[in-house]
Amino acid sequence: MKSILIVLSVVIFLSACNSGNTPEKEKKFELRTTKTYVLKPELSKLSWIRQVDYKYLEKRMKIFGTYTNVSLENVQLETNGENTVKSGSFVVVNEKFTSAEVEIDLTLTRFYSDEEESFFESESYDPAKLVVNSFVEDSAENSGYIATADLTMNGKTQEINFPVSISYDANSNVIFTGTYLMQTSEWPILKQPKPENVNYDEISFGFDLVFGDASEKVDTVYVE
């Protein structure tokens, strides 16, 4: 009888110990295929259009052989050009567009016109860099996404969002197009006129980029 009680006590003790343990979740793993495309600079370009609407603009002009200050009102200016896209990459994970990075040469850029004094001081600037951290599908646009990116210009980095379109061409290159509208007052890139003299000063950057020659790797990753 005593031995039966001992056995029952052990069983009860072990049951109590086991009741407090939560079974460990079964770990799940999956294969992750990462394709990294490199920028093709010879097929890519970055164009820009700057539009300025001045309420008031003072210009030093030569009249009858003498320089004088001339006041102009309601002046609208537009300039445009292209920049060299130096290098970049585009990452696709399990056929999902994940991230991208582009380096832009601004050395020869001039965001100004002969009618104004503002200009882009670029000689001492490092290349601008655009790092896209994520893409969210835009349900309103076919092959459209909203890109969230960090843009660095003249030492300042700021998060931006802008619409893009991403697709593949017949040669399996990734085609990246998009437009980012910059308010120049938010960036240290121009000798700014007085805010009270300007209605708006904007630069629209148009991206037309081609990425190809993909390298591929496959990893086994743990899934939470």
C-alpha positions in Angstrom: 0.0 0.0 0.0 2.8 2.4 0.9 4.5 1.7 -2.5 1.3 2.5 -4.3 1.1 5.9 -2.6 4.7 6.7 -3.5 4.0 5.9 -7.2 0.9 8.1 -7.2 2.8 11.0 -5.5 5.5 10.8 -8.2 2.9 10.8 -11.0 1.1 13.8 -9.5 4.4 15.7 -9.0 5.4 15.1 -12.7 2.0 16.1 -13.9 2.2 19.3 -12.0 5.7 20.1 -13.4 4.6 19.3 -17.0 1.4 21.4 -16.7 3.4 24.6 -16.4 5.5 24.1 -19.5 4.3 25.5 -22.9 5.2 23.3 -25.8 7.8 25.0 -27.9 6.5 26.3 -31.2 7.7 24.4 -34.2 10.3 26.5 -36.1 9.4 27.3 -39.7 12.0 28.0 -42.4 11.6 29.1 -46.0 13.9 29.7 -49.0 14.5 33.4 -49.8 15.7 34.3 -53.3 17.4 37.6 -53.6 18.1 39.2 -57.0 20.3 42.3 -57.1 20.2 44.3 -60.3 22.8 47.0 -61.1 22.1 50.3 -62.7 22.8 50.8 -66.4 24.0 54.4 -66.6 24.1 54.5 -70.4 20.3 53.7 -70.5 19.3 55.8 -67.5 18.7 59.5 -67.0 17.5 62.0 -64.5 15.8 65.1 -65.9 14.7 68.2 -63.9 12.5 71.3 -64.4 12.7 74.2 -62.1 9.8 76.7 -61.9 9.9 79.9 -60.0 7.1 82.4 -59.5 8.4 85.7 -58.1 6.2 88.4 -56.5 9.2 90.7 -56.7 12.6 90.5 -58.2 15.4 93.0 -58.2 17.9 92.8 -61.0 21.1 94.8 -61.6 21.2 95.7 -65.2 23.3 97.8 -67.5 21.3 100.7 -69.1 23.0 103.3 -71.3 26.4 102.1 -70.1 25.6 102.4 -66.4 24.5 99.6 -64.0 21.3 100.2 -62.1 18.9 98.2 -60.0 15.7 97.4 -61.8 12.6 96.1 -59.8 10.5 93.5 -61.5 7.1 92.2 -60.4 5.2 88.9 -61.1 8.2 87.2 -62.8 7.9 83.6 -63.8 11.0 81.6 -64.7 11.6 78.1 -65.9 14.8 76.2 -66.5 15.5 72.6 -67.2 18.4 70.1 -67.7 19.6 66.6 -67.0 21.9 65.0 -64.5 24.2 62.0 -64.8 23.2 58.9 -62.8 26.5 57.4 -61.7 25.7 54.1 -60.1 22.9 52.2 -58.3 21.2 48.9 -57.5 17.8 47.4 -57.2 16.8 44.5 -55.0 14.0 42.0 -55.5 13.3 39.4 -52.8 11.0 36.5 -53.7 9.8 38.4 -56.7 8.8 41.4 -54.5 10.4 44.8 -55.1 12.2 45.6 -51.9 14.7 48.5 -52.1 16.9 50.6 -54.4 19.9 52.9 -54.3 21.1 55.6 -56.8 24.0 58.0 -56.8 23.6 61.2 -58.8 26.3 63.5 -60.1 25.4 67.2 -59.5 28.7 68.7 -60.4 27.6 70.5 -63.6 24.0 71.3 -62.5 22.8 74.9 -62.6 19.3 75.5 -61.2 19.1 79.2 -62.3 18.5 81.6 -65.1 20.1 84.7 -66.3 17.3 86.8 -64.9 18.0 85.9 -61.2 20.9 85.8 -58.8 20.0 82.5 -57.2 22.1 79.5 -58.3 23.1 76.0 -57.3 26.6 75.9 -55.8 27.7 72.5 -56.8 31.5 72.5 -57.1 32.2 71.3 -53.6 29.2 69.0 -53.3 29.3 65.3 -52.8 27.1 63.3 -55.2 23.5 63.2 -54.2 22.2 59.9 -53.0 18.7 58.4 -53.1 18.1 55.3 -51.0 14.6 53.7 -51.4 13.8 51.8 -48.3 10.4 50.4 -49.3 7.7 50.2 -51.9 4.0 50.1 -51.2 1.6 49.2 -54.0 -0.6 52.0 -55.3 -4.0 50.4 -55.9 -5.0 53.4 -58.2 -2.1 52.8 -60.6 -1.2 49.8 -62.7 2.4 48.8 -61.8 2.4 51.8 -59.6 4.0 52.2 -56.1 4.7 54.8 -53.5 8.4 54.8 -52.7 9.7 55.8 -49.3 13.3 57.0 -49.5 16.1 58.9 -47.8 17.4 61.7 -50.1 20.8 63.3 -49.3 21.8 66.5 -51.0 24.5 68.9 -49.9 24.9 67.1 -46.6 21.3 67.1 -45.6 19.3 63.8 -45.5 15.5 63.8 -45.4 12.8 61.2 -45.9 10.6 61.7 -48.9 7.7 59.9 -50.6 6.9 59.9 -54.3 5.0 57.8 -56.9 6.9 55.4 -59.1 6.2 52.8 -61.7 8.2 49.5 -61.8 8.1 46.9 -64.5 10.3 44.5 -66.5 11.2 45.0 -70.2 11.7 42.3 -72.8 15.4 41.8 -71.7 14.4 41.2 -68.0 15.7 44.6 -67.0 13.9 46.5 -64.2 12.5 49.8 -65.4 12.0 52.4 -62.7 10.3 55.7 -63.5 9.0 58.3 -61.2 8.7 62.0 -60.3 9.7 63.8 -57.1 8.6 67.4 -56.6 11.1 69.3 -54.4 10.4 72.5 -52.6 13.7 74.3 -52.8 13.1 76.2 -49.5 13.4 72.8 -47.7 16.9 72.1 -49.0 20.3 73.8 -48.8 20.9 73.9 -52.5 20.2 77.5 -53.6 21.0 81.0 -52.5 17.4 81.6 -51.5 15.5 84.8 -52.3 13.5 86.3 -49.4 10.5 84.1 -48.8 8.2 87.2 -48.9 9.3 87.8 -52.6 8.4 84.3 -53.9 5.1 82.5 -54.4 6.8 79.2 -55.1 10.1 77.7 -56.2 9.9 74.1 -57.2 12.1 71.5 -58.9 10.5 68.5 -60.5 13.0 65.5 -60.8 12.1 62.8 -63.3 13.7 59.4 -62.9 14.0 57.1 -65.9 16.3 54.3 -64.7 17.2 50.9 -66.0 18.7 48.1 -63.9 19.9 44.8 -65.2 22.6 42.0 -65.0 21.0 40.5 -61.9 23.0 38.4 -59.5 21.0 35.8 -57.5 21.4 34.1 -54.1 19.2 31.7 -52.2 19.2 31.6 -48.4 17.2 29.6 -45.8 15.6 32.0 -43.3 13.6 31.5 -40.1 10.0 32.7 -40.3 8.4 34.1 -37.1 
